[in-house]
């Protein structure tokens, strides 16, 4: 089925992009919050943690959603 192949390719593209975004958030978090030589005030640090946590949660959920859609598509294709 051509429609399923196109849908799968699009989901895989979106999954790859979402995984890249998640990796970037994790790298940024590590780079910014992992610096021991730079003083960041407690309020600023809390803002960074909250932002990174929210971004990480959003992208983790998106990756899980796309993987579930791919699984559903694969399951329906084999039935």
C-alpha positions as a printed Julia matrix, in Angstrom:
79×3 Matrix{Float64}:
  0.0    0.0    0.0
  1.51   3.26  -1.15
 -0.39   5.34   1.43
  1.0    3.25   4.28
  4.52   3.57   2.88
  4.17   7.34   2.65
  2.65   7.56   6.13
  5.44   5.4    7.53
  8.13   7.5    5.84
  6.57  10.69   7.22
  6.3    9.25  10.75
  9.92   8.07  10.58
 11.0   11.55   9.44
  9.08  13.17  12.29
 10.48  10.64  14.78
 14.05  11.34  13.66
 13.46  15.1   14.03
 11.86  14.68  17.48
 14.73  12.47  18.66
 17.2   15.1   17.43
 15.31  17.82  19.34
 15.31  15.7   22.49
 19.03  15.07  22.16
 19.64  18.8   21.67
 17.66  19.64  24.81
 19.68  17.09  26.78
 22.96  18.5   25.42
 21.91  22.09  26.2
 20.86  21.1   29.71
 24.21  19.42  30.3
 26.17  22.31  28.81
 24.38  25.05  30.72
 23.62  23.37  34.02
 26.78  21.3   34.1
 29.13  24.28  34.15
 30.75  24.43  37.54
 32.92  27.47  36.86
 30.04  29.82  36.09
 27.88  31.26  38.83
 24.17  31.15  38.12
 21.78  32.58  40.68
 19.27  30.23  42.31
 16.28  31.87  40.61
 17.94  31.71  37.2
 18.95  28.1   37.81
 15.36  27.19  38.69
 14.13  28.82  35.48
 16.62  26.81  33.44
 15.68  23.55  35.18
 11.97  24.22  34.65
 12.46  25.06  30.97
 14.69  22.06  30.28
 12.37  19.74  32.2
  9.35  20.99  30.23
 11.18  20.72  26.9
 12.5   17.26  27.73
  9.04  16.07  28.77
  7.44  17.48  25.63
  9.97  15.85  23.28
  9.97  12.55  25.19
  6.18  12.41  24.88
  6.37  13.28  21.19
  8.91  10.52  20.54
  6.71   8.01  22.4
  3.65   9.16  20.45
  5.4    8.77  17.1
  6.77   5.34  18.03
  3.25   4.25  19.02
  1.88   5.5   15.71
  4.57   3.59  13.83
  3.78   0.44  15.8
  0.07   0.84  15.04
  0.82   1.37  11.37
  3.07  -1.7   11.26
  0.48  -3.81  13.08
 -2.32  -2.78  10.72
 -0.09  -3.46   7.72
  0.53  -7.06   8.8
 -3.15  -7.83   9.43
